[in-house]
Amino acid sequence: MKSIKQAILDKQIDLLFSYSGTVVASGIAVGCFAWIYFSFVTDTPWLMLWGVSLIGVNLARLYLLRSFKRINKRQAILSIWLRRHLVLTFFSGLIWGLLSLTYDPNWATSHQVMLVMLLTGLAAFSITAYAAVLEVYVVFLIPLLLPLELDLFARGEIFTSVLGMLLLLFAIGMLFVARRFYTQYIESIHLSFEHQFLQKELLNGTQNLESMEHALKNAEQQFDNVLETSLDGYWEWDLQKNDLYLSPRWKAQLGYKDHELKSELDTWKNLLHPDDRNVILEKLDNYLIHPRGHWEAEFRLLNKSGGYRGILARATPTLDKQGKLIRLTGVHIDITERVKAENKIKKLAYYDRLTKLPNRILFNDRISHAISQSKHTGLKLCILFLDLDRFKNINDSFGHPAGDHVLKMIAERLKKVVREDDTLARLGGDEFAVLVENVHHSHHAALMAGKIKSSFEKSFVVGGHDFYISGSIGISVYPNDGGDAASLLKNADAAMYKAKNIDRGGFQFYTEELSEKALRHYTIESGLRQALSKQQFSVLYQPKIDLSSGAIKGAEALVRWIHPQFGEIPPEQFIPIAEETGQIRGIGEWVLLQACKTAQDWQSRGLDIGRMAVNLSGVQLQSEDFLETVKSILLKTGLPTDLLELEVTENILMRDSEKSINSLVELQSMGINIAIDDFGTGYSSLAQLATLPVDKLKIDRSFVTNICQDEQSAEISRTIIALGRTLSKVVIAEGIEYSDQQDFLRQEGCDEGQGFLFSKPMTGQQFVEFTEHNGQQARLTTLQS
Ligand SMILES: Nc1nc2c(ncn2[C@@H]2O[C@H](COP(=O)(O)O[C@H]3[C@@H](O)[C@H](n4cnc5c(=O)[nH]c(N)nc54)O[C@@H]3COP(=O)(O)O)[C@@H](O)[C@H]2O)c(=O)[nH]1
């Protein structure tokens, strides 16, 4: 694209060339005339040279003009042609100017006049041709007149000087005239460009107008089509006349025929759902006052059959010149299905699928909302965090469907306890929570907790089984125990842990020192995830002693966890958490492997310490691949099966899980010894015990501790020993710390003993040293006492 300056110059050059043809032709003709004329006047040979040069330069100019006509003006660089023209024009002017060299003052006046006229005539005539580019005229004029001018002044005569002055004035006049011509050329070029531009614009405008008209027609047609075929209802409200048009489709959306509904504003207002009416009318009023952008609203409209349709209304305003709203044009889109789907998604996202109670997300939201309300009212709010006690046992023993059923029944009972304004939620698993709002005193929460406790008194009957369930409750109060939902829930959770530990089935209020415990719980939970890979576990061994001979009859493998932050964490603290999270499978498998490896190592070193006992969690026993795991560990370590003992708590066995029992039967059939740990704390009946695959009963430490002070503990221990004898099971007592406890048990016929009296749990190496150096000593102590 050329610049406008360049385009103008090109046009000048074009004009220059188009006029130059006449000048050249006349130049040749006049040149021939002058040549002939002056050859009669003078016999100087110089004239011949002059004539030939003049014809030559004009022929060159003709050639240039012809060549220029042939070029493509759009693509060529015209300034090069201008330069060529300038050169030839200069020579042409110079040759004409040099004619004055023939001048002789002795000539007849007519010859002198002829010479001057020829040159001035040429100067005047060439203005029209060369003035399109002023420089061209200047380079022609100066060499044309300068030689004569100089000659006239050089003669120093009055006549020639006057003539020279006149010639100079003539030249100056010619330059002015040429400049004027030049200005007019430029103006006309400008005008022609403007003309071309306007023509183009006019053409474009006409074309645009045509296409706009076409588009308008199309749009009108499309709009008609849309109105006819769309499922959306069209409406138009003329605010000046207060005239509302409701399209037949608008009415059909609600199940009405066109004539059944009047097209007026009250029709719409009356059909609005009562819950939406005030909000929507207020929104519309606000818009009518400040009509910015489009109006959009969602509401429900009554349909002919008495139900409600979800409607999305969208309207475009029309304003007058003063910006006043004069019309609203809009559509009604039926969004009933979308609203239904949204509600369904909301239900899934915010409600627990099993109990249909709000879930943790919604509960958090409600707490946040209640906190902002509470800031206005100044009243308290309480969170009750309820965790069911030993609920896992129901799932483990009776399966998840039974567990789910019980959870649903619990939800129903809790609903009856809470007020309508309170929020009852299921936070997950066996955790429920209640948000109690507008509380004047935190006693209110205690009353609510009492009611929840009472609601659990009656058993839950599922599949013919009576389940007596309790729940531990932690309570946190806003604003005392936290300023946001997360801290209130966390602190209620911490209080719940306290309730579980000191008042199972009861409730506890949050106190500040509790949060540390809760924090520890969470830290343990997250730390456990990496403990195995970071090799933070180790295994200690505690000897089992034959109470009559004092000989070592076996060892119990006990896991230890050294936490990088808390140091040694007792198994009683982390094992329940590992069971909750399922991590006990990995940990248990690791302990079993270590214990079997150690036992086999001792065997191969000739240390006969009897059986290696390993504790089993119910979670491990329930897992599908447990049997395979045990078999592969025995195979890998080479430990004979009869040197392995697995300890299972009485509670696990009493869960009556067919799967657990079958696993134990198979383990026993492989030659592995099975012991019931913590015996006496469960409720196993004699009949049940006889059928269980058990080789050993382990009297719980709680009885042994009090065996010499508490007759009941002594009686239970005697009964267990007698039971063992009747059923031909070995009986072992754990937690023997004093020799009088040992004496009592031995006298009653207890087979084996374990406890700090003999040794605390030790590392494998210490155990080896213990057997080598202290084993005999231990036996002696036993025998002497
Ligand atoms: N599933 C698994 N459970 C395990 C594993 N390792 C241990 N445990 C169980 O953790 C509970 C606590 O065990 P721990 O802290 O190791 O305590 C054991 C002994 O140190 C302790 N003991 C032994 N003698 C005495 C004594 O004279 N006094 C006294 N105060 N404590 C004593 O008793 C625990 C052994 O208990 P038990 O298993 O019932 O024989 C405990 O329930 C372990 O079972 C594991 O790898 N897996």
PDBQT file of the ligand as one rigid body, heavy atoms in Angstrom, charges set to zero:
ROOT
HETATM    1  N1  LIG A 801      -2.330 -56.375  67.408  1.00  0.00    +0.000 N 
HETATM    2  C1  LIG A 801      -1.216 -56.177  68.079  1.00  0.00    +0.000 A 
HETATM    3  N2  LIG A 801      -1.285 -55.773  69.347  1.00  0.00    +0.000 NA
HETATM    4  C2  LIG A 801      -0.132 -55.575  70.001  1.00  0.00    +0.000 A 
HETATM    5  C3  LIG A 801       1.121 -55.739  69.384  1.00  0.00    +0.000 A 
HETATM    6  N3  LIG A 801       2.080 -55.450  70.299  1.00  0.00    +0.000 NA
HETATM    7  C4  LIG A 801       1.436 -55.119  71.442  1.00  0.00    +0.000 A 
HETATM    8  N4  LIG A 801       0.119 -55.181  71.240  1.00  0.00    +0.000 N 
HETATM    9  C5  LIG A 801      -0.925 -54.936  72.200  1.00  0.00    +0.000 C 
HETATM   10  O1  LIG A 801      -0.814 -53.676  72.740  1.00  0.00    +0.000 OA
HETATM   11  C6  LIG A 801      -1.245 -53.691  74.067  1.00  0.00    +0.000 C 
HETATM   12  C7  LIG A 801      -0.165 -53.082  74.937  1.00  0.00    +0.000 C 
HETATM   13  O2  LIG A 801       1.010 -53.786  74.760  1.00  0.00    +0.000 OA
HETATM   14  P1  LIG A 801       2.369 -53.401  75.507  1.00  0.00    +0.000 P 
HETATM   15  O3  LIG A 801       2.378 -51.956  75.793  1.00  0.00    +0.000 OA
HETATM   16  O4  LIG A 801       3.432 -53.992  74.672  1.00  0.00    +0.000 OA
HETATM   17  O5  LIG A 801       2.221 -54.100  76.837  1.00  0.00    +0.000 OA
HETATM   18  C8  LIG A 801       2.464 -55.469  76.933  1.00  0.00    +0.000 C 
HETATM   19  C9  LIG A 801       3.416 -55.721  78.076  1.00  0.00    +0.000 C 
HETATM   20  O6  LIG A 801       4.448 -54.794  78.086  1.00  0.00    +0.000 OA
HETATM   21  C10 LIG A 801       2.505 -55.563  79.269  1.00  0.00    +0.000 C 
HETATM   22  N5  LIG A 801       2.991 -56.287  80.451  1.00  0.00    +0.000 N 
HETATM   23  C11 LIG A 801       3.552 -57.512  80.510  1.00  0.00    +0.000 A 
HETATM   24  N6  LIG A 801       3.830 -57.809  81.797  1.00  0.00    +0.000 NA
HETATM   25  C12 LIG A 801       3.437 -56.796  82.557  1.00  0.00    +0.000 A 
HETATM   26  C13 LIG A 801       3.422 -56.503  83.936  1.00  0.00    +0.000 A 
HETATM   27  O7  LIG A 801       3.885 -57.285  84.772  1.00  0.00    +0.000 OA
HETATM   28  N7  LIG A 801       2.881 -55.321  84.341  1.00  0.00    +0.000 N 
HETATM   29  C14 LIG A 801       2.368 -54.420  83.451  1.00  0.00    +0.000 A 
HETATM   30  N8  LIG A 801       1.878 -53.285  83.936  1.00  0.00    +0.000 N 
HETATM   31  N9  LIG A 801       2.352 -54.658  82.128  1.00  0.00    +0.000 NA
HETATM   32  C15 LIG A 801       2.864 -55.805  81.685  1.00  0.00    +0.000 A 
HETATM   33  O8  LIG A 801       1.279 -56.178  78.840  1.00  0.00    +0.000 OA
HETATM   34  C16 LIG A 801       1.178 -56.099  77.412  1.00  0.00    +0.000 C 
HETATM   35  C17 LIG A 801       1.025 -57.459  76.829  1.00  0.00    +0.000 C 
HETATM   36  O9  LIG A 801      -0.313 -57.652  76.795  1.00  0.00    +0.000 OA
HETATM   37  P2  LIG A 801      -0.937 -58.960  76.116  1.00  0.00    +0.000 P 
HETATM   38  O10 LIG A 801      -0.743 -58.814  74.634  1.00  0.00    +0.000 OA
HETATM   39  O11 LIG A 801      -2.357 -58.876  76.471  1.00  0.00    +0.000 OA
HETATM   40  O12 LIG A 801      -0.196 -60.079  76.638  1.00  0.00    +0.000 OA
HETATM   41  C18 LIG A 801      -1.522 -55.117  74.433  1.00  0.00    +0.000 C 
HETATM   42  O13 LIG A 801      -2.891 -55.340  74.385  1.00  0.00    +0.000 OA
HETATM   43  C19 LIG A 801      -0.846 -55.888  73.347  1.00  0.00    +0.000 C 
HETATM   44  O14 LIG A 801      -1.538 -57.071  73.057  1.00  0.00    +0.000 OA
HETATM   45  C20 LIG A 801       1.150 -56.167  68.036  1.00  0.00    +0.000 A 
HETATM   46  O15 LIG A 801       2.203 -56.376  67.442  1.00  0.00    +0.000 OA
HETATM   47  N10 LIG A 801      -0.056 -56.377  67.420  1.00  0.00    +0.000 N 
ENDROOT
TORSDOF 0
